[in-house]
Amino acid sequence: MAAATRRDFLISKAWIQAVVLVVLCGFFVLGLLAYRTYMAHPPVPTRVVDPSGATLFTSDDVSHGQRVFLNNGLMEYGSAFGHGAYLGPDYTADYLRRAANIVRGIYGAPQSDAAARRTIRDFRTNRYDSSTHVLRFTRAQATAFRRLVPYYSGFFSDPTTEHGLKPDAITDRDALHDLTAFFAWTAWAAAADRPGHDYSYTNNWPPEPRVDNRPTANVVVWSVLSLITLLGGIGILFAAFGRWGSRLGWHGREQATLSFRAPGDVALTPAQRATSWFFFVMAALFLIQTFVGAAAQHYRADIADFFGFDLAQVFPYNLMRTWHVQLAIFWVATSFVAAGIFLAPMIARREPKHQDKLAFALLGALAVVVFGMLIGSYLGVHGVLQNAASNWFGLQGFEYLDLARIWQILLSIGLVVWVVMLWRVLRTRLATEHPGNMPWLFFLAACAIPAFYAVGLLARTGDNFTTTEFWRFWVVHLWVEDFLELFTTVMVAYMFVLLGVVRERIALTVVFLDIVLYSVGGVIGTMHHVYFSGEPAEHMALGAFFSAAEVIPLTFLTVEAWSFLQLGVQQESRSSVPFPHRWAVMFLVSVGFWNFLGAGIFGFLINLPIVSYYEIGTALTANHGHAAMMGVYGMLALGLAMFCLRYLIPAERWPERWAKICFWSTNLGLAWMCFATLLPLGLLQLYQSVDKGYFEARELKFLTNHTNALLEWLRLPGDVVFITGGAVPALYIAWLGIRYTVDRVTLDEPDDILFTVVREPEGVPRAGADEAAAARLV
């Protein structure tokens, strides 16, 4: 047999040059910012002493207190430096307010101007000695620390569940002292002037007039420049689409008539059949995640009573939220992994032996990680596992990286195994392709997923909290918002190419365009998460500027959503066989809508430094998180499942009505969640923060007042629709996939195809390799 010739790059090589330039420049700047993070983070003093030299706490106490905070799941209850959960207080702001009140009381009457000035001077003056690594508190500050140790000890060892925590959550006296030391250190960094500047290590966050914390010039100026960047960038992009619109975006075979093969008649490989179990597990995790999310949200409506049951005795708020966040990541990742396994044989037109066995082994490993996370976090929150044992087998406690170290490592290894599985299938095809063509982009995008998830291993519970936040947001932002977005774009493009509704050249252009547009803002824009986490001002400047650039391509996602819809409608009207993927395409339409609304509008709202200064850690953050995570990646995960299950379920068993219900219920339920509860509650918190103070906006008594409780109860109908009409039908459809998986199996290159060109208009060039092969299944 003659050796296969290598296929040339299908579009201009200038696209490759643009992508390489943008990505290298972005990560070069991130490398410089990483260096600055380690050089300019708030120092952790070796000792903190009072004026007499008596030690109040040490660096080991702060480090241990930070681990107590994380390993007990308190970052999924309250927050520090503004990041974490939203039921409990922000402990940086909480300690700062309480300590300032104590200091002012020591210096005189609460309304005394002289006492107010002395209080400001105590907190603003940086008494850290960089040569001895000793921080000296004033006598009043030392007294405040000593008084706050018993206050926080009483709060966390409360035998009741009135705060949403389990009874006697933390009772060890040393742990409580060190936890207070960690809070005190974050509050010191938030108020003490950074050397050489007139603002604190956290850029004067949180807003607290008692210590003269007000928005800095950087906060205001870079907010204005962000708006200018956004408006200018949108104008430039409109001009580009006006000039080259015919070459950009999704364009189908406008005049071609296609005949689609009935999905139930398409032969599948053993590994493709195995993915039915992945989608069933995905749907089960999705359903469980919605239940624990509803339970976590109920704490904000009625913290002490869950329909007559004291839920916090067994499932406290921080445990429910830990499970809710981690399960969201797991079920979305499961769908992506399964879709990759399903699409790879379509791309390669082959599948090596025993790929199905590897698939089931990977699914088993995923089950071990999921159950390990659920059990370990339960034991960690309930104090069964402590210290190193909790860190390795209970929970690390970083928001979004809550799972214990061992499960984080195993999940990273599992994703690497998944990439190896894809390589086994694709390697023959890759050998015949230019590295810039679609098969290579599919494989390289898959490689980025384990690579950037593994970056989270650099965040260690005992390291400086500022540096851990820097690396954590590489996962939260770069992994989720950039590289999952890249893999998403490649998979969607390949789906349309394999179905024949988009030409491979057009799909390739769209992929490269998306990489350029998202990477311009998305890479450096990661820094918008760390405005107030102890980073120097350049992180805010670059983060604000480039996060505005992130929004620019999102403004065109409504056009992309319309293009998805039109592609499906065109083929439904022309094909002799009905277009089989109506609801998969509809989920892709919703992805475009929610990406524009959730990531674009809601995201930009809170990414402006001046808005973030007052709102960080409020329901506006949750509003953005739900609309972006569920609206984009959740809807995409369901869309990928619908596409694959359409081939796994025989045509006569396909539940068209339930797919329709699932689509409309998830979208309407999510919209209800955002517009009935999260957005109005977030706006009320923002107003309270600006008007009364950030401390007041995060107080439990404000969150649970009658108005806010009513808003929380208004969410109930949307949750019911989302769960019963969205998650339950998704599980039913996935169950049909394992109950009635198509019987036809093949390991040889077959004649079965996804589509046939019935009529191609004159003058249209012949299809590319993937189209010519008509997506042969192996």
N, C-alpha and C positions, 0 to 999 in steps of 0.2 A: 504494500500500500504506500502510495506517495505521501511524503510528509506534508502536513497541513501548512498552508502559507499563512503568514501573519497578516492580520487585517490592519489597515492604516487607520490613523485617527480620523474620525468622521467629521470634525469641525475644525475651525482655526486653532492652531497651537497657541495663539495669543491668549486663549482662555486658560490654558495651563499656566502660562507665565503670570497671568493676573492672579490666579489662585495661590500659586507659590509665593508671590510677592506679598499678598495680603496676609496670608497665614504666617509667614516667617516674620513679617514686621510686627504683627499682633503678639506673637509669642516672645519675640525679642523684648518688647515693651513689658510684657507680663514678667519676664525674667528680671528686668530691672526693678520692677515694683516688688517682686519677691525679695530681692536684695534689700530694698529700702524697708520692707516689713521687718526683717531681722535686725536691721541697724537702728530703726527708729521706733520700735514698739515700746509701750510703757514698761519701764524696768520693774522687776519684782524685787524689792529690797531684801537683802539678806536678813536684816532685822528692822522692825518698826518699834521705836522706843518713845517713851514719854520724856518730858524735860529732865527728869532725874536720871535717865538712862535705863530705867526698868523696861524690859522687853514686853511688848504687847503681843506681838506675833512675829513669826519668821517666814522666810520664803518657803520653807517646807510646809508650814501651816497653810499658806495660801495655795500651794500646789495640792496638798491633801484636801483642802476645802473645795477646790475646783473639782477634784475627783468625786467628792461626796455629792456635790451639786449634780454632776453628770451621771454617776452610777446609780443614783436614786431616782433618776428620771425627772429631775426638777426642771430641766430645760424644756420638757414637755408639759410643764405646769405654768411656770413663769418664764422670765427671760433675764439675760445679762447683756449689757451693751445694746439692748433693744431686740436681740435675736432669741427666739424660742417660742413658747406657747403664749396664749393670750388670756387664760383664766386668772392665773396668779399675777402678782405685780412684776414689774421689771425691778430686779433687786439692786441694780445700780442706782436707779432713781429712788427706790424705796429707802435704801440706806442713806443716800445723800440727803433726802428730805428730813428723815428722822434725826440724823446726826446734826444737821444744820439747826433744827429746832432746839435740840439739847444745848448746842453751843450758844445759840442766841439767848436761851434762857439763863445760862450761866453768867453771861455778860450783862444781863439786865432785863428790863421789861421787854416783852415780845415786840412792842411798837417803838422801842427806843432806836433812834437813828444811830447813836453811838454803838449800840450792841450790834445793829445790822452791819455797820462798817467793819467792826472787829471780826464778825463772823465771816464776812467776805474775805477779809485779809487772811484769816486763818486757813481758809480752804484754797484760796487762789495762790498763795505763796508756796512755791515748790521747795521743800526742805530736804529733798533727796540729795545725798552726797555721793556723787558718782565714783569718788576715789575709795570710799569705805563701804559703799553699797548699803548705807544706813539711811533710813527715813525717820525724821524726827517729827512726831505729832506735837501740837501745842497741848497744854494741860487740859483745855476744854475738849479738844478732839479726842484725847486719850480717855477722858471721862465718858464721852459719848460712846466710844467703842466698848468700854466696860459695861455700860448700861444696856447696850444693844445686844450683847451676848445673851443675857437672860431673856430678852424680848424674842429673839429668833429661836432660842431654845424652847421657849414656851409655845411658839407658833408651830414648830415642826414636831414637837412631842405631844401635841394636843391629843387627848384620848378620844375626841369626837371626830366626826367627819364633816364638820361645818364648813371647812374650806375646800372640800373636794379631794383631799388627800386621805390616805388610809389612817386609821387611828395609830398614834405613836409611830409616826412615819420614821423619825430619826430620834433616838433616845441616848445615844452615846455622847457623853459630855465633851470629850475631845473632838469628836466629829462636828458637834454643834459649834464649838469654839472656832474650829478651823473653817467651817462654812461661813461664819460671820467674818472671819479674816479675809476670805475671798471676796465677799460683798464689799468689805471696807476698802480692799485694794482697787476694785473696779470703780468705787465712788471717788477714791483719791485721784485715779487717772482721769476721771470725768471732770474734776474741778481744778486740779493743780495745773498751773501754766506750763506748757511745754517749753523747755529751755530755748531761749532766744525768740519766743513768740508771746503774744498777749492772749492766747487762747489755750485751752486744755489739750491733753493728749487725744481726747475724743472730739475735737473741734467744737468744744463748748456744749456737747450733748451730755445729759438731757437738759431741756429747758428748765432752769431752776433759778428764779430771781434771788433766792436766799443766798446763793453763792455767786451771783452775777453771771450766770450762764445764759447767754443770749446768742442769737444767730450771728455767726462771724461774717466778715466780708466775703470770704470764700463761698459760704453757703448761698448768699444772695447773688453774687456775681455769676457763679457757675450755673445757677438756676436760670438766669436770664440768657446766658450763652447757650444753654441746652435748648431753650425755646427757639432761639435763632437758628441753631443747627437743625432742629426738626423742620422748621418751616422752609429753610433754604434747601435742605436735602430732599424734601417732598417736591419742591419746585423743580429741582434738577432731575429727579426721577420721572416726573411727569413729562419733562422735555425729552428725556431719553426714550420713553415709551411712545411719545408722539413722533419722534424721528425714526425709531427702529422697531416700533410696535409689531410690525408684521413678522419680525424675526425673533421676537421675545415672547415668552409665555407659552401656554399650552395651545396647540393648534392641531385639531384632529384631521382625519382624512375627509375633508369637507364634502367631497363628491363621491367618495368610494362607498360601495355597498358591500357589507360584510355579512357572512353567515356564521353564526356562532354555534359551536358544537354544544349539545346539551351537556351540562356539567356532570350529570350522573353517568354519562357514557364515556367520560375521559378516564383512561387507566391511570392509576397512581402507583408510585413507588412505595416500597415498604416503609421508608422513613416518612414519606408524606402521610401515609395512613396513620403512622404513630402520632402525628401532630394533633390528631383528634383528641387525644388524652391531654395534651398541653392546653388546648382550648377549653376543655372541660375544667381542668384545674384553674385556668385563668378565670373562668366565669364563677367558679366556686369562691376563689379568693376575692373577686369583685363583690360578690354578694356579702361575704363576711365583712369586708371592708366598709360597706355601706351601713351595716348594722352597728359596728363599733363606732363609726363616725356619728351616727345618730345618737348613740349613747353618750359620746363625748359632748355633743352639742347640747344635749338635755341638761347637762350640768349648768349651762349658762341660763337656761330657762327656769330651772328649779334645782338648786345645788344640793339640797338636803333630801330630796324625795324623788325617786324614780318610780312613779306610779305605785307608791306604797312600799317600795323596797329601798333600803339603804345601800345603794349600789357601791358606794365607795368602800364599804367593808371588804369587798372582794375585788371589785374592779374600779379602783380609784381613777380620777380623771387623767392623771399622767400616764397610767397604763393604757387606758382606752385610746388616748391620742397617739401614744407610741405605736400601738398596733395599727391604728388608722393610717398613719403616715407610711409605715413600713410596708403594709399590705398594698397600698397604692403603688409603690415602686415595684413590688413583686408581681402584681397581676399585669401591670403594663409591660414589664420586662419579659414576662412569660409569653405574652402575645407576640412581642417583637422577635423573640428567640424562635418561636414556632413558625412565624411567617418567614423568617430567614431559612429555616430548614425546608419549608414547603416550596419556596421560590427557587432555591438553589438548583434542584434537578431540572426545572423548567429552563433555567438559564444555560446550564451545562449540557442538557439533553443526555444526561447519564447519571447513574448513581452507583457508587461502589458497594460491594457486598457488606453486610453487617452494619450499614448505616442506621438501620432501625434499632439495632441493639444499643448502639451508642446513644441514640435519641432517648430510649427508655432509661438508660443509665443516667443520662443528664437530668431527666425528669425526676428520677429517684433522688439524685443529689439535691435538686431544687426543693423537694419535699423535706429533706433533712434540714436544709437551711431555714425553711419557713417554720417548721415545727420547733427547731432549735431556737429561733428568734422569739416565737410566741412563748415558749416555756421559759427560756432564759430571762426574758424581760419581766415575766411575771415573778420569777424568783428574785430577780434583782430589785424590783420595786417593793416587794414584800420583805426585803432584808434577809432572805435565806442565803443569797450569795452577796458577799461584800468584798470591797477592795479589789485585789487582783483577780479573784475568782469571778466577781461581777464583771470586771472589765473584759475578761476573756470569754466568759460563758453566760453572763447575764445581759448587761447592756452597757455600751460605752456612753450612750446618752446624748451625743450630739444630735441636734434636730436634723432629720433626714439620714443621718448615719448612726441611728440609735443602736442597731444590732451589735452584738458582742464581737470582739476582735476575731474570734475563730470563725464566726459565720461570715464576717466581712471578707476574710481571706478565702474561705471556701467558695463564696459567691464569685469572687474575682477569678479563682481557678476555673469554676464552672463556665464562666463567660469565655475564658481562653479555650477551654475544651470545645465550646460551641464554634469558635472561630476555626479551630482545627477541623471540625466536622465540615464546615463550609469549604475549607481548603481541599479536603479529600474529594468533594464533589466537583469543585470548580477548576482544579489545577490543570486539567487537559484543555479546558476552554481558555483559561488565562494564558496558556502558552501560545495561543494563536491570536491574541488580542494586543493591541497597543495599550500601554498602561493608563492612557487617558480615556479609554472607552468604557462603556457601561459595566461589563463584567468586573473590571478592575475597581471601578468606583464602588460597586456593591461590596466587594470584598474588603477594600480599604476602609470604607465607612463602618463595616462590621468590626474591623480590628480596633477602631477608635473607641468602641464601647467598653471593652474590658480595660483598655489602656487608661482611659480617663476616670473610670470608676475606681481603679486601683490607686489613683492619686489620693483618694480619701484616706489611705493608710498612713499618709504623712501627718494627718491630724491625730495627735496622741493626747490622751486625757490629762497628762501631767505637764504638758508643755505650756508656754506662755499662751494665754487665752487669745490674744490678738493673732498670733501665728496659726493657731489651730483654726480660727475662723477664716483666715486667708485660704488655707488648703481645703477646708470644708466647702467653701463656695466654688471651688473648682469643680466639685461634684454637682452641687446644687445648680450651678449655672452652666458651666462648660459641658458637663456630661449630659445634663437633661436638656438645656435650652439650645445647645449648639450641635453636639454630635449625635444625639438622638434625632434632632431636627434634620441633620444631614442624612442619616440612615433612612429616616422617614421619606425624605424627598427622593432618594434613590429607589426605594422600594415602590413608592407610588408611581414613579416614572416607569419602572420595569413592568408593573402591573398593566399600565396602559399600553406599553409596547407589546407585551405578550398577548394582550387582547386585540391588538391591531388597530386601536382607535387613535394612537399617536405614533408618528414615525420616530424611529430611533434617533435620528439626527436632531429632531425637535426636542425630544426628551433629554438628550445629552446637553443641549444648549441651556435648557431650563435648570438642570442640575448644577452646571457650572455657574450660571447666573446667581442661583440661590446661595451657593457656597461663598461667592464674592460678597453678595449683599449682606448675608448674615454674619460673615466673619469680620467685615469692616467694623461693625459696631459690637458684635457679640463677644469677641475675644477680650478686648480691653474693657468692654462694658461690664464685665464680671465685677469690676471694682465698685459698681453702684451699690453692692450689698454691704460694703465695709466702710461707708462714709464715717461712721461713728464708733468703730470697733477698735480705736487706738492707732489707726493708721495715720501717717503724715498727710498733709493737705493735698499733695499731688495725686494721691489715690482718688480723692473726691473730684478733683479737677478732671482727670482723665475718665473716671467712671461716669461722671455726669455728662460730659461731652459725647462719649462714645455710646452710652446707653440711649441717648437721644437718637443717634444714628441707627441703633437697633430697631427703633420703631418705624423708620422710613420704609423698609420693605414690607412691614406688616400692614401698612396702609393699602397695599395693593393685593392683599390676600382676599379681599372681597371680590376682586376681579378674577383671581385664581379660583375661588369657590364657584363663581358663575361659570367659568370655563369647564370645571369638573362636571357641573350640572348639564351644560350644553353637550359635552362629549357623550354623556349617557343618552340624552334625549335624541341626538342626531342618529345614534346607532339603533335606538329603539324604533325610530321611524323608518329606517332603511333596511334593517336586517330581516331576512326571511324567518329567522328564529329570534324570539324576544331576547333583548339584552339581559344577560343573567345576573348582572351585578348592580342592580338599581340601588339597593340599600347599602352596599359597600361604597358606592359613589356618593350616596347621600351623606354617609358618615364623613367622607372626605370633604364634602361641601361644608358640613358643620365644623370641621377642623379649621377651615379657612376663616369662617365666621368668628369662632371663639379665639383663634390666634389674633385676629384683628382686635376683638373686643377685650379679651382677657389679658393677653400679653401686651397688646398695643395700647389701648385706651387706659385700662385699669393699671397696667404696668407703668406706663409713663406718668400717670397721676401720682404714683407713690415714689417714682424714681427721681423727680425733681428734688434736689437737696433741701430746699426750703420747706417743701411739703413733707418729705421724709423726716426732717428734723422734729416735726410735731406729731407725725402719725405712726412712725415705726413701731411695730409691735401691737397695732390696733387691728380692728376688724377690716380695715381697708387692705391691709396686707393679706389677711385671710381671703378677702374677696378676690384679689388678684390671683392668689395661689390656687383657689378652687376653679376659677374660670380658665386659668392657663393650664393647670395640670390635668384636670378632668376634661375641660373643653378641648384641649389640643391632644394630649397624649392618651387620655382615656378614650376619647371618641376615635382616635386613630387606631388604638388597640382593638376596639370593637369593629371598626371598619376592616382591618386586616383579618380578623376572625371571620367576619361575614364573607369576605372574598374566598378564603381557604375552605370554610365549611360548605360553601356552595358547591365545591367539587367533592367534598367528603360525604355529603348527604345525597342519596339518590334523588333525582328530580321530582319523583312522585311523593317524596317525603319532605321536600323543602317547605318549611312553614312561612310562607310569604307574609301572612297576616301578623305573625309574631315578630318577624323582623321589622315590619312597619311600626308596630307598637313599641318595640324596643328603641327604635330610632327616635320617635317623637317623645316618648316618656323621658328618656335620658336628657334630651335637649330642653324640654319644657321644665323638667324638674330642676335642672341646673340653673336655668334662667330664673326660676322662682326663688331658688336658694340665694342667688346673688342679689336680685332686685327687691325681694321682699324682706330680706334680713341683713345680709352681710354688707351691702352698700349703704343702706340707711344707717345701720348701726355704726359703721366705720365713719360716716360723716358726722354723726353725733359725737363720737369719740374725738374726732379731729377738732370739732368746735369746742368741746370741753377742754381739750389740751391747750388750744390757743387762748381761750377765754379764762379758764381757771388754773390750768397747769397740767403738765404731763402726768405728774403723780396722781392727780385727781382723776384723770381720764383712764388710768389703769387700776384704780381702786376697785375692789370687789363690790363694795356697796354701790358704786356707780354702775358697774356692769350688770348687777342684778336688780336695779331699781325697776319700778313698775313699767315705765316706757320701754326699756330695753328688754325686759322679760316678755312683754307683749310682742315685740319684734321677733324674739326667738321662737315664740309659739306660732307666729305667722309662717314660720318656715315649715311647720309640720305637714301641711298638705303637699308641698313640693317634694318633701322627703318621701312621703308615701307614694307619690306618682313615680319618683325616681327609682325607688326600690322595687315596688310591685310591678310597675310597668316597664322598667328598664333592666334591672339586675336579674330579676326572676326569669323573664323571657330569654335573656342572654344565656342563662344556665340551661334552660330547656332546649334551646337550639343547639348548644354544645353537647348536651346529652344525646340528642338525635345523631350527632356526629359520631359518637362512640357506639350507639345502639345500632345504627343502620349504615355503617361505613361501606362505601361501594366495594363490590367484590373484585372488580378487575384490577389485577396487579401485574406489573411488568418490571423487568430489569434491563430489557433490551430496548434499543431505539425503535419506537413504534411509529405507526402511521397516524396515531391519534393526534389531533391538533385542537387548539382552542378556537380558531377561526379560519375561514377561507375567504379570500377576496373574490366576491362574485363579479363585481364590475369596478374597474379602475378607470378614472377619467383619462382622456388622451393628454399626452404631454407630461404626465406625472412620472417621475423616475421610479424605477423598481425599488422594492423594499430592501432594507438592510438585512444583515444576517439573521437577526432574531425574528424579523418579520417574515423573511423568506422561509425560514424553518418553521414558521407558524407555531412557535412555542411548543415544539414537540415535547411530550412528557416521557421521561425515561423509566 
